[in-house]
């Protein structure tokens, strides 16, 4: 690191409803990147917060994800969530090849073909919630099961295996030093399980995502078994991560900000645009994700980065950059469309984003349509929010109708 200033200790443990982390807010206001110290890892990192700076980091080949493999890089969790073989820690051209092949299973055409299955799963869950009666916990009845059931169903995993997979995935996302061995064991078990599943699908393909990715071709190129197993693990993780949190977070905002709910009820055709604006503003995770390492000395946002320095970005702060989004902390359904970074950017943008958006459109659209009088069953201040993982979401969301 190149500055004499001591690094800022940043636990990024803030979890007050969906309020913005004041530490991140302070880092946003700085004139140049700060050096930060995260809970785990043996080095400091630079943090880039502005939209243009984050865009540069995510597209500049002088900054490498692959270069962090094998190092105790700065991170939020005791055990690195990402596998060394994952596309998330590859650089071009290898990452481009894997992403191009895997993304063939997530084209808009493929996702639209999946949508009826997602609608059936959502309606079945909402039927159960209606039968349960008011009040009911939306997390239990919709937010938790829908994304998990959707991805496990689309991967073609037998229903009796779902609870075991869900438990192992959850152990990977828990923060705290005491979880390190359990997380490492869970990652090993999942990698072995999905490796066996990939071998089976090579021999006996079916109408599932694993088979679709196995059949993807680019000339003679295809994903090998290890790449497929790691990609399947990444998809299973996403099923218990972003979409699960975001369903609860979005419904919380709809039920505490009546103008947003009124917008969806009065103009349902704006659903997708309203969801994107909410996704831009929701701090769906704590802190930062996977860093990059500088391969050479470089200037970045006014900071001199030396070869070997780690660089983190914050998609949360980039999404609230006032230079890109006027009045950035306001959720404005009428805001002119501008791409956000909730699903990442550049070479590591989430390849399953079309599927995640389809899940959110179905979940929120069907909920609003079927429960027109939906409201919170408890005062907002009585809700309990997750404090044990890197995510931000309510542990329960009691609703009435």
Secondary structure as UniProt FT lines:
FT   STRAND          8..9
FT   TURN            17..18
FT   HELIX           22..28
FT   STRAND          34..37
FT   STRAND          45..48
FT   HELIX           51..59
FT   TURN            61..62
FT   STRAND          63..64
FT   HELIX           66..68
FT   TURN            69..70
FT   TURN            84..85
FT   HELIX           87..89
FT   TURN            92..93
FT   HELIX           94..102
FT   HELIX           103..106
FT   HELIX           108..132
FT   STRAND          136..137
FT   HELIX           139..143
FT   HELIX           144..154
FT   TURN            155..156
FT   HELIX           159..161
FT   HELIX           162..173
FT   HELIX           177..179
FT   HELIX           180..203
FT   HELIX           209..215
FT   TURN            219..220
FT   HELIX           225..239
FT   TURN            240..241
FT   HELIX           242..256
FT   HELIX           258..266
FT   HELIX           268..270
FT   HELIX           271..281
FT   STRAND          292..294
FT   STRAND          298..300
FT   TURN            301..302
FT   STRAND          303..305
FT   TURN            307..308
FT   STRAND          310..313
FT   HELIX           315..318
FT   TURN            319..320
FT   TURN            322..324
FT   TURN            326..329
FT   TURN            333..334
FT   TURN            342..343
FT   HELIX           346..348
FT   TURN            351..352
FT   HELIX           353..370
FT   TURN            372..373
FT   STRAND          375..376
FT   HELIX           380..382
FT   STRAND          398..400
//
